[in-house]
Every structure is written in structure tokens, then in C-alpha cells.
């Protein structure tokens, strides 16, 4: 468990994860709205060497970034109706490819996730401050 006290610290944690990420890894990212998932994702992308702006692909399900040291596949499945929509975007090509996947709201597609995902959970605790985050990696 890691504690961060600002968006900058959450970003830096994401950057460290991105710097250490290996081809074929899948990260699942769980947390409520406004908890900092996009900030952590932006850091992870920076750690992969991606310079272009990262935003959540809420309406497209996936954004693909190929200019880093590894391809980065950023999924946001918040608005997904059912797992068949994941099949329509060809998720298996990304999950079992040579890039790094990050899936926001991954709990909504639990049944198709591979066993070896790296799970990241972000939680707020307002008693410790507005910008405090408890980040669990497993």
C-alpha cells in the first residue's frame, strides 16, 4: 500500500510503474469517479515515454498510443453494456499483444480478465486530506 498526498505524487507513482512495465503486462485500475485514475494513467504513459496528452477513452473504450518504448493500450470500460462490446474492439489482440494494457473500471469485465493482471486500487480518505490517496498494488 502506498499513500500519496497530491496529484503530483500520484502521477509520479504512475510514472514509476510505467518505467518498470514490460511487454504483455495488464494493469487493472479500480477506484471511484474523481479518485485520480486518469492522473495515475498519465504518469504511467509518461513512464513509457509517451508525450502526447492522455485522456480517458470513456466513449471509445480504447485509446492506442504507439510512440513510447512499448505500445500503450488504455481502456475505459465504465460505459460498457456487456462483455460482447469488448469482443467488438478486439480486446484479445491487446490483452495478449506486445504492449502494456491499462483498464479503468476493470471490475466491470472481470470475467474476461487474464489471471496475471496487476491490480491497482485507488481510494480516498477525506479524514487525511482532500488530495490523500491510498493506492494498493497487487
N, C-alpha and C positions, 0 to 999 in steps of 0.2 A: 504494500500500500504506500502510495506517495501522496503527499499533501502539497498543493500549490496555493499561493495567496494572491495571484494576479493572472490576468490573461497572458501576460508575457512569460510567466513561469510555465503555464500550461502549454504554450507554444513551444518553449524550449524543450520540454519533455517530449512533445511530439517530434521535434527535430532530432533528438537523440534516438528515438525509435526508428525514424526514417534512415538515419545514418547507419544503423545496425541491421536494417531489413535486408532479407535475402529473397532471391527469386523464388516464386511459388508460395510465399507466405500470405496468409489471410488473417487480417485483423478484424475482429468484430467490435463495434463501438456502441455501447448501450448507455443511455442517460436521458433524462427528461429534456423537454424543449428548453433552450436557453442555458444549458448547463456548460457549454463550451466544446461540444463535439467538433464544430467547424474549426475552432481555434486550434485544437489538437491536430486535426486533419491538415490544416495549413502548415503547421510545424513539421508534420511527417513528410509532406510533399517537399518542403524546403530541405529536409534531411536527405531526400532522394535527389536533390539538385534541380528541382522544378521551380522555375522563376515565375511562370505565369500565375495570375490570380486563381485561387481555389475557392469555389463556392459550392454549396450543397446542390446536388442534382435532383432536387425534390420532384420535379416534374418529368425528368428524362430517365430516372432510375440510375443511369450510369454516366459518368464523365471519364474520358480517357485522356491521360497525359503521357506523352511519349518522349519528352525531351530530357528527362532525368537519366540517372545512371541505370535505372530499371523502369519499365513501363509501370504506370500507376493507374489502377482501376478503382475509382471512387464511386461506390454505390450508396444511394439513399433510398431505402425501401419503405419509408414512412407511409407513402400513399398507395402502396401495392395492395391490390384487391385479393389476389391469391398467388400461390407459387407459380402457376402457369405463366404469369407475366414475366417471371424470371427466365423461364424457358424461351419466351419470345425474344428476350435480349441476348440469348445465348450465353447465360451465366457460366456454363461449364468451361467454355473456352477461356474465360478469365480466371475462374477458380483453380483450374488445373494448367494454367499457362505459365509463362516465364516472368510475369510481372508480380507486383505487390497489390493485393486487394485490400481495401478498407470498406467495411459495410456498416453504415449507420443504421440504427434500428434493427440490427440483425436478429433480435429475438422474434421478429415477425416472420422470419423464414427459417427458423430453427431446423425444420425437418430436412432441408437440403444442404445444410452446412456440413462440411467435412469435419471429422473428429479433431483434427490437429490445428484448429483455429486458435489464434492468440486472442484472448478475450480482454477487452479494456472496458471498464465500467467507470463512469464519472458521476459523482454525487456532490450536491451542495450540502452545506451545513451552515445555515444563516447565523447560528449562535457563535460561529467562529469568524464571521465577517461575510460581506456581500460577495467578495471575489474568491473566497475559500473554496477549494475543490479537493475531494478525496478521490484519488484515482487508483483503481485496483487493476493490476495486470496479472493475468493467469493463463 
